[in-house]
Amino acid sequence: IAVSAEAFGAAVNKAYNKRKGSFNVPGFRKGKAPKAIIEKMYGEGVFYDDAINEVFPAEYDEAVEKGGFEPVDSPRDFDITTVSKDEGLKMSFKVTVKPEVEVVGYKGIEAEKADAEVTDEDVDKDLQSKREQNAREIAVEDRASKTGDVVTIDFEGFVDGKAFEGGKGDNYDLELGSGNFIPGFEEQCENHNVGDEFDVFVTFPEEYHEELAGKNATFKIKLHAIKEKQLPELDDEFVKDISEFDTLDELKADIRKTIGEQKADTAKKNFENSVMDQLAELVSAEIPECMIDTAVDNMITEFKYNVEGQGIPFDKYMQMLGMTEESVKGMYRPRAEKEVKTELALEKIAALEDLKVEEAEIEEEYQKMADRYGVKLEDVKAAITAERVEKDLKNRKAADLVLENAVEKAPEKTEEE
């Protein structure tokens, strides 16, 4: 970057006018000391840093535009070779740019698409779930607990003879066989009667949070009550109680329709995800690490927002799961790399196919965003540039093109099928 002496001098004057009130100069009221006096007292370059900051953004944008490249990180490694009122400013710096990309074979990508057929078993499973949701619980006192019962227990866990945090509960309702507790816990609560006190011995899974992972534990249990689930009869009266339908056949038909729509939607999404995953693998490019780092940071920010939206401090959530900042970054990195590759591929395809976006499409997208977030249209436009919206729309069109040209194939059958 080269800035003329005249332009740099104007920037120095602007810096002086902004900062002159912060200098105490004997014989002058605050903010009234001439620039020459301040420079004599504090050195000729007293305003140079501010002047450089003043001229740099516009000069940087111009240099980027002239160079015809797209930066993907902030400038660094600044080297100022000349800075003075007489000679102006000459400086150089480094910036990482978006890489050149090749993507071959993006038309005709093959991916499996599952059949959306609904079986009688699917319908029966849904009906059984509805019966479970509407089951009555009947107190049992004349037999021992068994799978399917709901038992009310007090429990306290110990590792190496010491109670651990989060291992205690009173009057807790646990459905035996639900798999909600540590493996082995529920099975050992079977074959006990109301009033029994007994010990349960378990080993925490290796993937449990680090304080307890893989450790042996003893839980002291007191069984207060046993309740047996009583499922309602599957008839027209039950249907009338739980739905807007009058007969079991009507409910079954609605369940079949709903499951069919869900299966079709899932099959479509899985097909599209598989195509996009394969598209990412077609990318040939030297991808800068900073692009992946930025994608990881964005994902963690969204993750943090979702966690804290549930009223849980993010640091505490990480501690509960035994996670560190580095482990979270490692968890997101493969996905971030795939997302970066996919976006680069779509940008390249948009260019290769000469995809266009009309002004009306950009305006429509702005309006959709305003409606979605409940904000004013002008606020959306102030926050997001038209260039960004245009780029996103081109990428969507590129994705549509790839998906329209993708080839569906039936899933490979297993030996059992």
C-alpha positions as CSV (number, residue, x, y, z in Angstrom):
1,I,0.0,0.0,0.0
2,A,1.3,3.5,-0.9
3,V,-0.4,6.6,0.4
4,S,0.7,10.0,-1.0
5,A,2.2,12.7,1.3
6,E,-0.9,14.8,0.8
7,A,-3.4,12.1,1.7
8,F,-1.3,11.0,4.7
9,G,-1.0,14.6,5.9
10,A,-4.8,14.9,5.8
11,A,-5.1,11.7,7.9
12,V,-2.6,13.2,10.4
13,N,-4.7,16.4,10.6
14,K,-7.8,14.3,11.2
15,A,-6.0,12.3,13.9
16,Y,-4.9,15.6,15.5
17,N,-8.5,16.9,15.6
18,K,-9.7,13.7,17.2
19,R,-7.0,13.5,19.9
20,K,-6.0,17.1,20.6
21,G,-8.3,17.2,23.7
22,S,-6.3,14.4,25.4
23,F,-3.0,16.4,25.5
24,N,-1.9,18.7,28.4
25,V,0.3,21.4,27.0
26,P,1.6,24.2,29.3
27,G,0.3,27.6,28.2
28,F,-2.7,26.3,26.3
29,R,-6.2,25.3,27.3
30,K,-6.9,21.6,26.9
31,G,-7.7,20.9,23.2
32,K,-6.3,24.3,22.0
33,A,-2.6,23.4,21.5
34,P,-1.5,23.7,17.9
35,K,-0.5,20.4,16.2
36,A,3.1,21.6,15.7
37,I,3.5,22.3,19.4
38,I,2.1,18.8,20.3
39,E,4.4,17.2,17.7
40,K,7.4,19.1,19.1
41,M,6.6,18.0,22.7
42,Y,5.7,14.3,21.9
43,G,7.6,13.7,18.7
44,E,6.6,14.2,15.0
45,G,5.1,10.7,14.8
46,V,2.7,11.2,17.7
47,F,-0.3,11.0,15.4
48,Y,1.1,8.5,12.9
49,D,-0.5,5.4,14.3
50,D,-4.0,7.0,14.3
51,A,-3.4,8.3,10.8
52,I,-2.4,4.8,9.6
53,N,-5.6,3.4,11.2
54,E,-7.5,6.2,9.4
55,V,-6.3,5.5,5.9
56,F,-5.8,1.7,6.1
57,P,-9.4,0.4,5.7
58,A,-10.1,2.2,2.4
59,E,-6.6,1.5,1.1
60,Y,-7.0,-2.2,2.1
61,D,-10.3,-2.5,0.3
62,E,-8.9,-0.9,-2.8
63,A,-5.8,-3.2,-2.8
64,V,-8.1,-6.2,-2.4
65,E,-10.3,-5.1,-5.3
66,K,-7.4,-4.4,-7.5
67,G,-5.8,-7.7,-6.7
68,G,-9.0,-9.5,-7.5
69,F,-8.8,-11.9,-4.5
70,E,-11.0,-12.7,-1.6
71,P,-9.4,-12.6,1.9
72,V,-10.4,-15.2,4.4
73,D,-8.7,-13.8,7.5
74,S,-7.4,-10.5,8.9
75,P,-4.2,-8.8,7.7
76,R,-1.0,-9.6,9.6
77,D,2.8,-9.3,9.4
78,F,2.7,-5.5,8.8
79,D,5.9,-3.9,7.5
80,I,6.0,-0.1,7.3
81,T,8.9,0.9,5.1
82,T,8.1,4.6,4.9
83,V,6.0,6.9,7.1
84,S,6.5,10.7,7.1
85,K,4.7,13.9,6.2
86,D,7.0,14.5,3.3
87,E,7.0,11.0,1.8
88,G,3.6,9.7,2.9
89,L,3.1,6.0,3.8
90,K,4.4,2.8,2.3
91,M,3.6,-0.5,3.9
92,S,3.1,-4.2,3.1
93,F,1.3,-7.0,4.9
94,K,0.1,-10.5,4.4
95,V,-3.4,-11.9,4.2
96,T,-4.7,-15.4,3.5
97,V,-6.9,-15.6,0.4
98,K,-9.6,-18.0,-0.7
99,P,-7.9,-20.8,-2.6
100,E,-8.3,-21.7,-6.2
101,V,-10.7,-24.6,-6.4
102,E,-11.3,-27.5,-8.8
103,V,-14.5,-29.6,-8.6
104,V,-15.0,-32.3,-11.3
105,G,-17.9,-34.7,-11.6
106,Y,-20.5,-32.7,-9.7
107,K,-23.2,-33.9,-12.1
108,G,-24.5,-37.5,-11.8
109,I,-23.4,-38.1,-8.1
110,E,-25.0,-41.4,-7.0
111,A,-26.5,-41.7,-3.5
112,E,-28.9,-44.2,-1.8
113,K,-32.5,-43.1,-1.2
114,A,-34.5,-45.2,1.3
115,D,-37.9,-46.5,0.5
116,A,-40.7,-44.5,2.3
117,E,-43.0,-47.5,2.4
118,V,-45.0,-47.8,5.7
119,T,-45.4,-51.3,7.2
120,D,-48.1,-52.6,9.5
121,E,-45.4,-53.0,12.1
122,D,-44.7,-49.2,11.9
123,V,-48.4,-48.5,12.5
124,D,-48.6,-51.0,15.4
125,K,-45.5,-49.5,17.0
126,D,-47.1,-46.1,16.9
127,L,-50.4,-47.4,18.4
128,Q,-48.5,-49.2,21.1
129,S,-46.6,-45.9,21.9
130,K,-50.0,-44.1,22.2
131,R,-51.2,-46.9,24.6
132,E,-48.0,-46.5,26.7
133,Q,-48.5,-42.7,26.9
134,N,-52.1,-43.2,28.1
135,A,-51.4,-46.1,30.5
136,R,-52.6,-46.1,34.1
137,E,-50.3,-47.0,36.9
138,I,-51.7,-49.4,39.5
139,A,-50.0,-49.8,42.8
140,V,-48.7,-53.4,43.4
141,E,-47.9,-54.8,46.9
142,D,-48.3,-58.6,46.5
143,R,-45.4,-59.4,44.2
144,A,-41.8,-58.4,43.5
145,S,-40.8,-55.8,40.9
146,K,-40.3,-56.8,37.3
147,T,-39.5,-55.4,33.8
148,G,-42.1,-52.8,32.8
149,D,-42.9,-51.7,36.4
150,V,-42.4,-48.2,37.6
151,V,-40.6,-48.3,40.9
152,T,-40.3,-45.4,43.4
153,I,-36.8,-45.5,45.0
154,D,-34.3,-43.6,47.1
155,F,-30.8,-44.0,45.9
156,E,-27.3,-42.8,46.8
157,G,-24.1,-43.7,44.9
158,F,-20.6,-44.3,46.3
159,V,-17.2,-44.7,44.6
160,D,-14.4,-46.1,46.8
161,G,-16.8,-45.7,49.8
162,K,-17.4,-42.0,49.2
163,A,-20.6,-40.4,47.9
164,F,-20.2,-38.5,44.7
165,E,-21.9,-35.4,43.4
166,G,-25.2,-36.0,41.4
167,G,-25.4,-39.6,42.7
168,K,-28.3,-39.1,45.1
169,G,-32.1,-39.0,44.6
170,D,-35.3,-39.4,46.7
171,N,-38.7,-40.7,45.6
172,Y,-37.4,-41.2,42.1
173,D,-39.8,-42.9,39.6
174,L,-37.9,-45.3,37.4
175,E,-39.3,-47.5,34.7
176,L,-37.5,-50.9,34.8
177,G,-36.3,-51.8,31.3
178,S,-36.4,-48.2,30.0
179,G,-32.6,-48.0,29.8
180,N,-32.5,-44.6,31.4
181,F,-30.0,-45.5,34.1
182,I,-26.4,-46.9,33.9
183,P,-26.3,-50.4,32.3
184,G,-27.0,-53.0,35.0
185,F,-28.8,-50.7,37.4
186,E,-32.4,-51.3,36.4
187,E,-31.9,-55.1,36.1
188,Q,-30.7,-55.2,39.8
189,C,-33.9,-53.3,40.9
190,E,-36.0,-56.2,39.7
191,N,-37.2,-59.1,42.0
192,H,-37.5,-56.8,45.0
193,N,-40.5,-56.0,47.2
194,V,-41.9,-52.8,48.6
195,G,-39.8,-51.8,51.7
196,D,-36.7,-53.7,50.6
197,E,-33.3,-52.1,51.0
198,F,-30.5,-53.4,48.9
199,D,-27.3,-52.6,47.0
200,V,-26.8,-52.2,43.3
201,F,-23.3,-52.7,41.8
202,V,-22.4,-51.0,38.4
203,T,-19.5,-49.8,36.4
204,F,-19.7,-46.4,34.7
205,P,-19.2,-46.5,30.9
206,E,-15.8,-45.3,29.6
207,E,-17.5,-42.5,27.7
208,Y,-19.0,-41.1,31.0
209,H,-17.7,-37.8,32.2
210,E,-14.1,-38.1,33.3
211,E,-14.6,-38.0,37.1
212,L,-16.5,-41.3,37.0
213,A,-15.6,-42.9,33.6
214,G,-14.9,-46.6,34.0
215,K,-15.2,-46.6,37.8
216,N,-17.0,-49.2,39.9
217,A,-19.9,-47.8,42.0
218,T,-22.3,-49.0,44.7
219,F,-25.8,-47.6,45.0
220,K,-27.7,-48.0,48.2
221,I,-31.4,-48.4,47.3
222,K,-34.7,-48.2,49.2
223,L,-37.8,-49.4,47.3
224,H,-40.9,-47.4,48.4
225,A,-43.5,-48.4,45.8
226,I,-44.1,-50.6,42.8
227,K,-46.6,-49.5,40.1
228,E,-47.8,-51.7,37.2
229,K,-48.6,-50.1,33.9
230,Q,-52.2,-50.9,32.7
231,L,-52.6,-50.3,29.0
232,P,-55.9,-49.2,27.6
233,E,-57.8,-51.4,25.2
234,L,-57.1,-50.6,21.6
235,D,-60.7,-49.9,20.4
236,D,-62.9,-47.1,19.1
237,E,-63.5,-45.7,22.5
238,F,-59.8,-45.3,23.1
239,V,-59.4,-43.6,19.7
240,K,-62.2,-41.1,20.6
241,D,-60.4,-40.3,23.9
242,I,-57.0,-39.5,22.4
243,S,-57.8,-38.1,18.9
244,E,-60.3,-36.3,16.7
245,F,-61.2,-39.6,15.0
246,D,-64.1,-41.9,15.7
247,T,-62.8,-45.3,14.7
248,L,-59.6,-47.3,15.0
249,D,-59.4,-47.7,11.2
250,E,-59.5,-43.9,10.8
251,L,-56.7,-43.4,13.3
252,K,-54.6,-46.1,11.6
253,A,-55.0,-44.4,8.2
254,D,-53.9,-41.1,9.7
255,I,-50.9,-42.8,11.4
256,R,-49.9,-44.4,8.1
257,K,-50.1,-41.1,6.3
258,T,-48.0,-39.3,8.9
259,I,-45.3,-41.9,9.1
260,G,-45.2,-42.0,5.3
261,E,-44.6,-38.3,5.1
262,Q,-41.9,-38.5,7.9
263,K,-40.1,-41.4,6.1
264,A,-40.2,-39.6,2.8
265,D,-38.9,-36.4,4.4
266,T,-36.1,-38.3,6.2
267,A,-35.2,-40.2,3.0
268,K,-35.0,-37.0,1.0
269,K,-32.8,-35.3,3.7
270,N,-30.5,-38.3,4.0
271,F,-30.2,-38.5,0.2
272,E,-29.3,-34.8,-0.1
273,N,-26.8,-35.0,2.8
274,S,-25.1,-38.0,1.1
275,V,-24.9,-36.1,-2.2
276,M,-23.4,-33.0,-0.4
277,D,-20.9,-35.2,1.5
278,Q,-19.7,-36.7,-1.8
279,L,-19.6,-33.2,-3.4
280,A,-17.2,-32.1,-0.6
281,E,-14.9,-35.0,-1.5
282,L,-14.7,-33.8,-5.1
283,V,-13.0,-30.6,-4.1
284,S,-9.4,-30.2,-5.0
285,A,-7.9,-27.2,-3.2
286,E,-5.3,-26.1,-0.7
287,I,-7.7,-25.0,2.0
288,P,-6.2,-22.6,4.6
289,E,-6.4,-23.7,8.2
290,C,-7.9,-20.4,9.2
291,M,-11.0,-21.1,7.1
292,I,-11.6,-24.3,9.0
293,D,-10.8,-22.6,12.3
294,T,-13.4,-19.9,11.6
295,A,-16.0,-22.5,10.8
296,V,-15.2,-24.4,14.0
297,D,-15.5,-21.1,16.0
298,N,-18.9,-20.4,14.4
299,M,-20.2,-23.8,15.3
300,I,-19.0,-23.5,18.9
301,T,-20.7,-20.1,19.2
302,E,-24.0,-21.6,18.0
303,F,-23.6,-24.6,20.3
304,K,-22.9,-22.2,23.2
305,Y,-26.0,-20.1,22.3
306,N,-28.2,-23.2,22.3
307,V,-26.9,-24.5,25.6
308,E,-27.2,-21.1,27.4
309,G,-30.7,-20.7,25.8
310,Q,-31.7,-23.6,28.1
311,G,-30.5,-21.7,31.1
312,I,-27.3,-23.7,31.6
313,P,-24.0,-21.8,31.8
314,F,-21.7,-23.1,29.0
315,D,-18.7,-23.6,31.3
316,K,-20.8,-25.6,33.7
317,Y,-22.3,-27.7,30.9
318,M,-18.8,-28.5,29.6
319,Q,-17.7,-29.4,33.1
320,M,-20.7,-31.8,33.6
321,L,-19.8,-33.6,30.4
322,G,-16.1,-33.6,31.0
323,M,-15.4,-31.5,27.9
324,T,-12.6,-29.0,27.3
325,E,-12.3,-26.2,24.8
326,E,-9.9,-28.3,22.8
327,S,-12.1,-31.4,22.9
328,V,-15.1,-29.4,21.6
329,K,-13.0,-28.0,18.8
330,G,-11.8,-31.5,17.9
331,M,-15.4,-32.7,17.9
332,Y,-16.5,-30.0,15.4
333,R,-13.4,-30.0,13.2
334,P,-14.3,-32.8,10.7
335,R,-17.8,-31.3,10.2
336,A,-16.3,-27.8,9.8
337,E,-13.8,-29.1,7.2
338,K,-16.7,-30.7,5.2
339,E,-18.8,-27.5,5.4
340,V,-15.9,-25.4,4.1
341,K,-15.3,-27.8,1.2
342,T,-19.0,-27.9,0.3
343,E,-19.2,-24.1,0.3
344,L,-16.1,-23.8,-1.9
345,A,-17.6,-26.4,-4.3
346,L,-20.9,-24.6,-4.6
347,E,-19.2,-21.3,-5.2
348,K,-17.1,-22.9,-8.0
349,I,-20.1,-24.5,-9.5
350,A,-22.0,-21.2,-9.5
351,A,-19.2,-19.7,-11.4
352,L,-18.8,-22.6,-13.8
353,E,-22.5,-22.6,-14.6
354,D,-22.7,-18.8,-14.7
355,L,-25.6,-18.8,-12.2
356,K,-27.4,-15.5,-11.9
357,V,-29.4,-13.8,-9.1
358,E,-31.9,-11.1,-9.9
359,E,-32.3,-8.0,-7.8
360,A,-35.9,-9.0,-7.0
361,E,-34.6,-12.3,-5.6
362,I,-32.2,-10.5,-3.2
363,E,-35.1,-8.2,-2.1
364,E,-37.3,-11.2,-1.5
365,E,-34.6,-12.9,0.6
366,Y,-34.2,-9.7,2.7
367,Q,-37.9,-9.7,3.3
368,K,-37.9,-13.4,4.3
369,M,-35.1,-12.7,6.8
370,A,-37.0,-9.7,8.3
371,D,-40.1,-11.8,8.7
372,R,-38.3,-14.7,10.1
373,Y,-36.5,-12.8,12.8
374,G,-39.3,-10.2,13.4
375,V,-37.0,-7.2,12.6
376,K,-37.3,-4.2,10.3
377,L,-36.3,-4.7,6.7
378,E,-33.8,-1.8,6.8
379,D,-32.1,-3.3,9.9
380,V,-31.5,-6.6,8.0
381,K,-30.1,-4.7,5.0
382,A,-27.8,-2.8,7.4
383,A,-26.5,-6.0,9.0
384,I,-26.1,-8.1,5.9
385,T,-24.6,-6.9,2.6
386,A,-26.4,-7.5,-0.7
387,E,-23.2,-9.2,-1.9
388,R,-23.5,-11.8,0.9
389,V,-27.2,-12.4,0.1
390,E,-26.4,-12.8,-3.6
391,K,-23.6,-15.3,-2.8
392,D,-25.8,-17.4,-0.6
393,L,-28.6,-17.5,-3.2
394,K,-26.1,-18.5,-5.9
395,N,-24.8,-21.3,-3.6
396,R,-28.4,-22.5,-3.1
397,K,-28.9,-22.5,-6.9
398,A,-25.7,-24.5,-7.3
399,A,-26.9,-27.0,-4.6
400,D,-30.2,-27.4,-6.4
401,L,-28.4,-28.0,-9.7
402,V,-26.2,-30.7,-8.1
403,L,-29.2,-32.4,-6.4
404,E,-31.3,-32.2,-9.6
405,N,-28.5,-34.0,-11.5
406,A,-27.9,-36.6,-8.7
407,V,-28.8,-40.2,-9.3
408,E,-31.0,-42.0,-6.8
409,K,-30.2,-45.7,-6.1
410,A,-31.9,-48.2,-3.9
411,P,-30.1,-49.1,-0.6
412,E,-28.1,-52.3,-0.7
413,K,-29.9,-55.1,0.9
414,T,-28.4,-56.9,3.9
415,E,-28.1,-60.7,4.1
416,E,-31.1,-60.8,6.5
417,E,-33.2,-58.8,3.9
